């Protein structure tokens, strides 16, 4: 059986190009935001002594609740803008006796945070 060498060479080159193109860095990847997207205006609505239900109403369901410490909720957000940069935001909500105690993370504590809501 006789093969046409130039045709075989082009065929192998084409197949290798197709397989190796999957390894390239220019393959399109969609940017998918992950976690809880929060803005400072959302955090500004929080007040000391709010119940867990009230906090969940304002911020939504947390990404993670500490399995060993139910008094801590984690709100995290990650968005890859491109291959080199990403946006990361984190907010940890601390409770004591099922009431909001303090906030830690990347957001500023609201000015009115220490003013409890009127019940």
C-alpha positions in Angstrom: 0.0 0.0 0.0 1.5 3.3 -1.1 0.8 6.6 0.6 1.0 10.1 -0.8 3.7 11.6 1.5 2.8 15.2 1.1 -0.9 14.4 1.8 0.0 12.3 4.8 2.2 15.1 6.2 -0.5 17.7 5.8 -3.1 15.4 7.4 -0.8 14.7 10.4 -0.1 18.4 10.8 -3.8 19.3 10.6 -4.7 16.7 13.3 -1.9 17.8 15.6 -3.0 21.5 15.2 -6.5 20.6 16.2 -5.4 18.6 19.2 -2.9 21.2 20.4 -5.3 24.1 20.0 -7.1 22.9 23.1 -3.9 23.6 25.1 -3.6 27.2 24.0 -4.1 30.1 26.3 -6.4 32.0 24.0 -9.4 29.6 24.5 -12.4 31.7 25.5 -13.6 31.2 29.0 -16.8 32.9 30.2 -16.6 35.1 33.3 -18.9 33.6 35.9 -19.4 35.6 39.1 -19.4 33.3 42.1 -20.8 33.9 45.6 -22.9 36.7 47.1 -22.6 40.0 45.2 -22.9 42.7 47.9 -22.5 46.4 47.6 -21.8 48.9 50.4 -25.4 50.0 50.2 -26.5 46.5 51.2 -24.1 46.5 54.2 -25.3 50.0 55.2 -28.7 48.5 56.0 -27.4 46.3 58.8 -27.8 47.3 62.4 -26.6 45.9 65.7 -29.0 43.4 67.4 -30.7 42.4 64.1 -31.9 38.8 64.1 -30.5 36.2 61.7 -33.7 36.3 59.7 -33.4 40.1 59.3 -29.8 39.8 58.2 -30.7 37.0 55.7 -33.5 39.2 54.3 -31.0 42.1 53.7 -28.0 40.2 52.4 -29.4 36.9 51.2 -28.3 33.4 52.1 -24.6 33.2 53.1 -22.2 31.3 50.9 -20.9 29.4 54.0 -22.0 29.0 57.6 -19.3 27.8 59.9 -20.1 24.2 60.7 -18.5 24.4 64.2 -19.6 27.9 65.1 -23.2 28.9 64.1 -22.5 32.5 65.2 -20.5 33.3 62.1 -21.7 33.7 58.5 -19.4 34.1 55.5 -20.5 36.1 52.4 -17.9 35.9 49.7 -17.8 37.1 46.1 -15.3 36.3 43.3 -15.3 37.6 39.8 -12.5 36.9 37.3 -12.3 39.9 35.0 -9.5 38.4 32.9 -6.7 35.9 33.3 -4.6 38.3 35.4 -7.1 40.1 37.6 -10.1 39.3 39.7 -12.4 41.0 42.1 -12.7 39.4 45.6 -15.0 40.7 48.3 -15.6 39.1 51.7 -17.9 39.9 54.6 -18.1 37.9 57.9 -21.2 38.5 60.0 -20.8 37.7 63.7 -23.8 36.9 65.9 -24.1 36.6 69.7 -27.3 35.0 71.1 -28.7 35.0 67.5 -28.3 38.8 67.3 -26.0 40.7 65.0 -22.8 41.7 67.0 -20.2 42.9 64.5 -19.0 42.8 60.9 -15.6 42.1 59.5 -14.2 41.9 56.0 -13.8 44.2 53.0 -16.7 46.5 53.6 -16.8 49.5 55.9 -19.0 49.3 59.0 -22.0 51.6 58.5 -22.1 54.8 60.5 -25.6 53.8 61.8 -24.5 50.3 62.7 -24.5 50.8 66.5 -28.0 52.3 66.4 -30.4 49.4 66.9 -33.6 49.1 64.8 -36.8 50.1 66.6 -38.8 46.8 67.3 
